[in-house]
Amino acid sequence: MTAELKSTSEGGTMVLTLSNPSMRNALGPEMYAAGIEALNGAESSQEIKSVVIVGEGKWFCAGGSLQRLSANRDREPSVQAESIEALHTWIDSIRTFPKPIIAAVEGAAAGAGFSLALACDFVVSARDAVFAASYSNVGLSPDGGLSWHLARALPRQLASEWLMQGERLEAERLHQLGLVNQLTESGQALATALALAAKLNARAPNALASIKELLSDARGATLVSQLSQERDHFVRNLHHPNAGIGIAAFLAKETPRYE
């Protein structure tokens, strides 16, 4: 069965389904290209206000295909480099996409699947799901931005433990450390993610885009430069029609309906 990325809509939410069930939804170049294309289309869509990424069946994503990686060892190094560049372009498009993206995790998120989940703005996970930075188990190092996200979310010693030992991590532990937003019962991750998306869809999209951009830029910014960015975003959003809608609704004790 060919690996593919399926796209459907649930209200104002686009659902991207990693579909490679015979290999636990292992990633591949076809998915990377489809993911980039889907986000490009969703960015300009007035109907799509958020995105949920989920795996088909009982698994989120097993990461890269070891069979494909083994075959690439007999090819020029540039072949694997190009494949990783495609993955990284997709990861970057997730981080720069101006609308919320939620990972709905069932079963396991391993290797690049773990990277993919952490690249999202929110992670909803089944309680019995596991996460694994399993690269070192097969003599490899991380990709997909996993080292970047873990180094910023965890103390260095803990990030070293996860990446160097490659052990399975329970969803409960990631929730305690703030890497998972919500835990849910097995089989309910997608429904819970869609409920979260519906709440986000009701908020002013321009404000959410500003928040996402500010959080991304803050990691490498000085306080002075970040204060300037906050000023510029605030003023721009204040003069957006949605601020008028939101302020008026709040004062009238009504529910706002944003553009």
N, C-alpha and C positions, 0 to 999 in steps of 0.2 A: 504494500500500500504506500502511495506517495505521500510524503509529508506536505501538509498544506496549512494555511491559515484561513479559517472560515470567518466571515463577517456577517453579523446579523444586527438588528436593532430592537431595543426594548424601550419604547417611549423615546426619551431624548438621549438614550445611552447606546453607544455602539459596543457590541460584544465581539471581541476577537477571540476565537477558539483555536488553540494550538491542537492540530489534528494529525497525530502520528501514533495512534493507540497501540499498535503492535510493538512499538519501541518506546512506550511510555512517554509519548509526545516529545521525543528528542528533536532538537532544533536542526535546521538546515538552511542553506542559502535561499531556498524558495520562500521560507517563512520570513526571513529577514527582508527580502524585497517586497513581499506582500504587506508586511507590517509598516514599512516606510510609506508605501503607496496608500494604505488605509488611513494612516494618520494625516498624510498630506490632504486627502480628500475631506477628512473630518474637520480639519482646521478651518476650512473655508465654508463649512456647512452651518447654516443657522439652526438647523434642526438638532444636530448632535452637540450636546453640552458636556458629555463625559464619556469615558471609555472604560470598559472592564476587560481584563485579559484573564482567560480561564483555560484549563486543559480539558480535552475531551475525555470523558470517562472518569476513572478513579484517580488519575494522576494529573498533577499540574505540568511538570516538565522534568525529564531526566537529564537535561543539558545537551551537550553535543553527542553525536553518534560516534561511539568508539570504533565501529566498523569503518565509518568514513574517515576518521582520524588515522586509523591504521593504514588505510589505502593511501592517504596523502603522504605518508612517510616515504613512499616510493616515487613521489612526484617532486617537482621543484618546490623549495620552501615558499616561493611566491604564491603558490596555489593556496596554501593554508593562510598565508598572510592576507590574501584577498578575501578569503572567507571571514576571517576575524574582523577585517575592516568593514565588511557588510554588517556583521553583528553589531559592531560599535557604532555604525551610522544609525542603526535602529535604536540602540540604547540612547544615543544622543538625541534622536528625534523624540523619544519618550520624555526625556528630561526637559526639552525645550518646547514641547507641545503645550499650548496655552490653556488647556482644559484639564481637569482632574483625570488621572488614570489610576484605576484600582486593580490590584492583583487579587484574584479569588483562588486560593490554594487548597487543593485536596491532595491527599496521598503523599506526594513528595515534590520538593523543589530542590534539585541537585545541580551542582556545577553551574553552567550558564543559566539554568532555570532559576537558581537562587539569585544570580545576578539580575535576571529579568524582573523578578519579583521586587527586589530592592530598588530597582530603577523607577518603579511606580510611586505615585504620591501616597497611596494607601495600600496596606496589605491586610486582607481579610483571610483568615486561615481556619480550617477545621482543627479542632483540638487535637486530633490524632495524626495530623500531618507532621512530616519531618522535613528539615532543611539540612543540606549538606554541602560544604565547600570541599568536594571530594577530589579535587585535582591532584593533590599530592599522593593519593592512593594509587595513581597510575603514572607517577613520575612527571606530572605536569604542573604548571603554575596557572593562576586564575586569569580569566578574561571577562569581558562584559562589564567592566567597572566594579567588580566585586571587591577588589582590594581597596579601591577608592571609597566606596560606601562604608565598608567595615572599618576602615582606618578613621573615618570621621564619626562613626556611631559608637565605637567601642574603645576602651583603653588598648594600648598597643599590645600588651601581654595577652589580652583576650582575643584580639584579632589574630595574633600569631598562633594561638592555640587552635582556633577554628580553621585557619588556612593551612597550617603545617600538619595538624593531626588528621584533618579530614573526617572527623567523626560525625555521626548523625546527631542533629540538634532538635529537641522537641519544640513544637510550636509554642508551648507554654513558656519556655525559657526566653524565646524571642519576644513574646508579649511582655514579659516582665522587664526586658531591657529596652522596650520601646520600638522594636523593629517590626512588630506586628500590631496593627491598630485594634483589631477585633478578633476574638475567638468565637467559633460557632460549632455546632454539632456536625458530625460527619455527614457529608452530602448537602450541607446548607450554605457552603461558602458563596456560591454564585448568587443565591437568593438574598443573602445578607449583603453582598457587594452591590447588588442592584438596588436594594433599599437605601444603602448609603449613597449611591449615585443619584437616586431620586431626590434625596435631601439636598445634595450639592447642586443639582439641576435647577432648584428653586432659588438659588442665590444669584447675585449679579455676576455674569460671566466676566465682565471686565475687571471686577475686584478680585475674583479668583485667579485670573491670569496675572494680575499684578503681584499677588501674594506668592504664586509659584515662582515668578521671575525674581522677586526679592529674596526668597529663600535660597534659590540657586546661586545668585550672585553674592550673597552674604558670606559664603564659605571662603571666598578669596578676597573679600573687600576689607578695607580699613573701616573703622567706625565713621570717620569723617565722610568717606565716599558713600558709605551705606546710608548715612543720614541724608545726603543729597539725593540719593535715589528714592528714598522714602518720601522726601518732600515732593519730588517731581511726580511720582505715582499718585500721591495723595491729591495734589492739586488737579491732575488730569482726571482722576476719578470723581472728584467733587463737582467738576464741571461736565461730567457725563450725565445724560438723562437719567440713568439708573440711580444716581445719588438723590435726585429730586424725588423719584418714585419711592425710594427707601425711606428717606427722611419724612416725607409726607405720611407714608403708611405708619411709621413708628409713632408719630405725633397723634395720628388719628386712631391708634391702637387697632390697625387693620393689617392684613397679610399682604405684603408687597408682591406685585407681579412684574418682574423685570423684563426688559427687552432682550 
